[in-house]
Amino acid sequence: MEYSEALGLQRRIVSAINDKVIGADILLVLEHHPVFTLGSRGGLENILVLDDFLRKKGIRVIDAERGGDITFHGPGQIVVYPVINLPGSGLRVADFVSGLEEMMIRAAADWGIYAKRDLRNRGAWVGNKKLGSVGIRIRRGTSFHGLALNVNISLEPFKWINPCGIKNIEMTSFKKELSRKISMPGIRKTVMNLFADIFKKDLIKTDLTKLQEMIKCPATA
């Protein structure tokens, strides 16, 4: 899904939850077309290539309104957007962020990769290499955005930026750590199961058309 489309969808879900149009939290699990996104800390100064270079690569730079700095999304990266009313779920912000990190750490462990936290730089780390990122935004108690976990994604575009605003950072992926590709359907299933377990949620599968009907947004939005 295009990043801008997913962002618009999240915003409509947030409004639907806060206006009590729906009484359920929504979990979006997807992949994006190649894009750089800027968090609330900015990030343009952390782009290391020229605009013409990005245009030739067909990669846009989009303001994301989440926390954090600049990052890259692309095929082969699992993106998880839990749109959750935190007070209604009995969650504090710090615990929610820690839970998202725990999802990535445990997902990595399922494939034999030892990942850990770094409280100075939130996310999942394999040694000094970053495997996954976390960035959220809260509106009237409802959180959106979420986590991005590098599975089979090309790591080359990360070299064109200072990821998360950190200079000389090395990014990694499941593919790089294991020297083989990982099943994307398999990792999607893993992260959904981990979300249900960590946050004590029952997941009921739906599709985009039904979701749009639930939140009363047009199917072409």
N, C-alpha and C positions, 0 to 999 in steps of 0.2 A: 504494500500500500504506500502511495506517496505520503511523505511526511506531513505536508500541509493538510491533506485529507484526514489523516489520523488525528492531527491536532484539533481540527474543527469538530470531528466526531467526539473527541474527549470533552471539549468545551460544552457540547450539547448534552452529553451524558451528565456532566457536573451540574448543569442547570436543571436537568430533569430530576436528579437526586435531591438537590437543594430545594426545588419547588414542589417536591413530593409528587411529581408526575409518576415516578416509579419508586418502589420500595425496596429495590435490590441494588446491591453493589455490582459493578460490571468489571470483568477482567478481559482485557484485550491482549492477545498473544499473536505477534506478527513479525514480518520482516519489512524493511524499507528499501526503496530504491536509493541509490547513492546520494547522500546529502550531508553537508556540515550543518550542525545546529549550534546556536549560541545561547548560553544560559544567561541568568540575571547578572553574572559578573562580567558580561561582555564577551570579548574573545577575538575581535577583528585583528587586534595587535598580535595574536597568536597564530595567524595564518602566515605561512612561510613561503607561499607561492603567489604569483601575480593573478589578477582577475582573468586575464586572457587565458592563462593556463587552465583555470577551473572551467571557463566557458568551453574550451576545446575538449575537456574531459566530460562536459555535460553535467557538472556537479554544482548545485545551487548552495547558497549559504542562507539559512533561515533563522530568524529569531524564534526561540522556543519558549520563552517565559518560565522555564524551569529553573531550579537552582543549578549552580555550577558554572562552568566556562564552556569552551568549545569542545565538540566531539564529532565523530564520524559515524554515520549509520549506513549500512548497505546489506545486500543479500548475503546470507550466511551468518547473520547476527540475529539472535533471538531478542526481540524487544517485548517487554512485558509492561503493560500499562494497567495497574489496578486503580480503578476509579471508585474510591471508597470513602464513605463518611466515617472519619476516624472516631469522633465521639460516640457515634451509634454503634461502632464495633468495639468500643472500649480500648482503643489504641492511642497511645501517646506517640507524638511525632518521632521521637528518638527510637522507640521500640519498633515502629513501623519501618524506619530506615534500616535498623539492625536486622529486621526480618527479611527485607529485600536482599541484604548482603548474605544472610544465611541461606537463602534460596540458591544463590550463585555458588556459594562455597560447597553446599551439599550436592548440587548438580555436578560440579567438578569432581567431587569425591566419588560419585557413582561411576565415573569414567577413569578413576585411578589418578586424578590430578589433585595434588595438595594445594589448596588455596587458603588464604587468610585475609583478615581485615587489616586496615591501617587507619586508625582513628584520625590521623592528620589529613588523609586523603581517602574519602569514603569510596567503597567499591570492593572488588575481589582481586587479590594479588597473588601471583605465583612468584615467590621471591620478590625481586624488585620490578617485576613485569606486571602490567595491569591486564587482567582477564575480563573484567566487567565493571561497568559504571552505574552509579545511582544518581538520580536527580529528580526531585519532585516539586510540585507547586500545590499550595492548599488554598482553596477558595470557600469561605464560609464553612470550614470544617471538613470539606471534601477534598481529598488528595487526588491528583492526577499526574501524568508522566510516570516514571518508574525506573526500570533497570534495562540495561543493554548488555548482553552476554555474548562475547566473541566466540563463535563456534567454528565455522568454515570461512568466515569473512576475509577478504583480502586486507592485509595489514598495510599495504603500500600507502593508501591515502592518509593514514595516521602520521606518516613521515612528512606530510605537507603542512602539518600544524604542530603546535605544542598541545597535545591532548590534555584536556582539563586545565589548561593554562600552566602546565608543568614542563619546564625545559628538560630536554635530554631524557624524557621518559620513554621506556620501551613498552610497546603493547604486545600482547600475546593472544593466543586463541587455543581452543581445543585441538584444532588441526596441527598447529605448530608444536604444541607440547607432546602430542601423540604421534606425529608424523603420518597422520592419516585423516581422511574426512570422517565426520560423525553424521549419523542419520539425523536430519533436521526434524522429521516427525517424532523420532525417538526423544530428542531433547525437549521438544515442545511438550510432549506428554509428561516428561520428568518434571519440568518446571511447573506445570499446572498441578501435578500431584503434590509437589513441595509447597506450593502456595496454599493449597487446601489444608495440608497438614500443619504448616507453621502458623497460619492465621485462623485455623479452625473454621473454615468455610466449606460449605457444600457447593460444588460446582454443577451447574446445569447448562449443558451445551446449547447454544443457539447459533443463528447465522446473521449476517449483516442486515439482510432485509427485515428479519423479525426484530432485530435490535432497533433499527430505524423506526419501525412501527411503534415499538415500546416507548421511545423517547419523542415520538411525534415529530420526526424530521423527515423531509422528503427523500425518497430513494435516490434521487440524483444529487443530493447535497454532497 
